[in-house]
Amino acid sequence: MTTEVISPDLKVVLRRLKLSPLLDTLPDRLVLARQQKMPHQDWLLLLLNDEVSRRDSLAVSLRAQRARLDPTMHLEAWDPTAKVSFDRALLNELVSLRFLQAHAHVAIVGPVGVGKTFLAHALGHIACRRAASVLALRTDQMLKTLKHARLDNSHETELRKLISVDLLVLDDFAIDALDTTESRDLYEILLERYRTGSMIVTSNRGPDEWLATFADPVRAQSAIDRFTSNAYDLVIDGESYRPRLKPSLAKGGSQ
């Protein structure tokens, strides 16, 4: 296939229009246009669609980075041979993201290592692809950040970040006993996000055990009741998924 030569003047114009990435595919597209005798409008549409796809892909990647999602935890990478059991029909429903549109929540519950975090982050990646704002945090780290924010008067700003995103993913929820300050912060988050924004929480404890981790039972009952009454429960059981994530030397690699 003959390589098309792109004129310097065209390169300058594309750079001024911030379309220089088109230069990567432009020679091939020119050859294709000549071979198929494409009308000018069709060729221009093809070229611009290349740029739209590139920008969409970049936007998704940036959203996932800002969300602090694990880049390896995509649903496509889930090992279907994993010896875990859960409601597949419910997972398919969650993948549709109708729960996000309805401002509902998701509780992914099960023993250590069965893939709760993986599925939570996978749903987060799908939300990023649908242009939703996402933030994924470990619950203890989030509470520590809020506690430190009180020292420099940035608490309200940090709290707004957690409340304003479309989807908040909290890993290891209700694992440790909470002090009074942590209980109050978690209460505020659960209360503010009730029917205004979705949450996905992963926990080794069932919702019936969450109340005991709060320092203030009255606030806890109010917040947890709001969450559980508006949440899907995805219960996972089985063997640990983590050995499947363990790095290994590829077959045929150097010894």
DAMOWO-V875058 format. One record per backbone hydrogen bond with DSSP energy under -1.0 kcal/mol. CO is the residue of the C=O (numbers start at 1). NH is the residue of the N-H. E is the energy in kcal/mol with one decimal. If there is no record, write none. Layout:
CO:NH:E + CO:NH:E
This chain:
7:11:-1.9 + 8:12:-2.2 + 9:13:-2.2 + 10:14:-2.6 + 11:15:-2.1 + 12:16:-2.3 + 13:17:-1.8 + 14:19:-3.8 + 15:18:-1.4 + 19:22:-2.0 + 20:23:-2.1 + 21:24:-1.6 + 22:26:-2.0 + 25:29:-2.3 + 26:30:-2.3 + 27:31:-2.0 + 28:32:-2.4 + 29:33:-2.2 + 30:34:-2.0 + 31:35:-2.5 + 32:36:-2.4 + 33:38:-2.0 + 39:43:-2.3 + 40:44:-2.5 + 41:45:-2.3 + 42:46:-2.3 + 43:47:-2.4 + 44:48:-2.5 + 45:49:-2.3 + 46:50:-1.5 + 47:51:-1.3 + 48:52:-2.4 + 49:53:-2.6 + 50:54:-2.1 + 51:55:-2.6 + 52:56:-2.6 + 53:57:-2.4 + 54:58:-2.3 + 55:59:-2.5 + 56:60:-2.2 + 57:61:-2.1 + 58:62:-2.4 + 59:63:-2.3 + 60:64:-2.3 + 61:65:-2.0 + 62:66:-2.6 + 63:67:-1.9 + 64:69:-2.0 + 65:68:-1.2 + 67:136:-3.0 + 70:73:-1.4 + 72:74:-1.4 + 74:77:-1.8 + 75:78:-1.3 + 79:82:-1.8 + 82:84:-2.0 + 83:239:-2.5 + 85:237:-2.0 + 86:88:-1.1 + 87:91:-2.1 + 88:92:-2.4 + 89:93:-1.7 + 90:94:-2.4 + 91:95:-2.5 + 94:97:-1.7 + 97:101:-1.6 + 98:102:-1.8 + 99:104:-3.1 + 100:103:-1.0 + 105:232:-2.5 + 106:201:-2.7 + 107:234:-2.8 + 108:203:-2.0 + 109:236:-3.0 + 111:114:-1.2 + 113:241:-5.5 + 115:119:-2.2 + 116:120:-2.2 + 117:121:-2.8 + 118:122:-2.4 + 119:123:-2.2 + 120:124:-1.6 + 121:125:-2.3 + 122:126:-1.9 + 123:127:-2.1 + 124:128:-2.0 + 125:129:-1.9 + 126:130:-1.2 + 127:132:-2.5 + 128:131:-1.7 + 133:167:-2.1 + 135:169:-3.2 + 137:171:-2.8 + 138:142:-2.3 + 139:143:-2.3 + 140:144:-1.9 + 141:145:-2.3 + 142:146:-2.2 + 143:147:-1.9 + 144:148:-2.4 + 145:149:-2.0 + 148:151:-1.5 + 149:154:-2.2 + 154:158:-2.4 + 155:159:-2.6 + 156:160:-2.1 + 157:161:-1.6 + 158:162:-1.4 + 159:163:-1.6 + 160:164:-2.6 + 166:198:-1.9 + 167:135:-2.0 + 168:200:-2.3 + 169:137:-2.9 + 170:202:-2.1 + 171:139:-2.8 + 179:183:-2.6 + 180:184:-2.1 + 181:185:-2.3 + 182:186:-2.5 + 183:187:-2.2 + 184:188:-2.3 + 185:189:-2.1 + 186:190:-2.6 + 187:191:-2.5 + 188:192:-2.8 + 189:193:-1.9 + 191:194:-1.0 + 193:196:-1.3 + 193:197:-1.6 + 198:168:-2.1 + 199:106:-2.3 + 200:170:-2.9 + 201:108:-3.3 + 202:173:-3.5 + 203:110:-1.8 + 206:209:-2.7 + 210:213:-1.8 + 211:214:-1.3 + 213:178:-3.4 + 216:220:-2.6 + 217:221:-2.6 + 218:222:-1.8 + 219:223:-2.6 + 220:224:-3.0 + 221:225:-1.9 + 222:226:-1.5 + 223:227:-2.1 + 224:228:-3.1 + 225:229:-1.9 + 227:230:-1.5 + 228:231:-1.2 + 230:105:-2.7 + 232:107:-3.1 + 234:109:-2.1 + 237:85:-3.4 + 241:244:-1.7 + 242:245:-1.9 + 250:253:-2.0
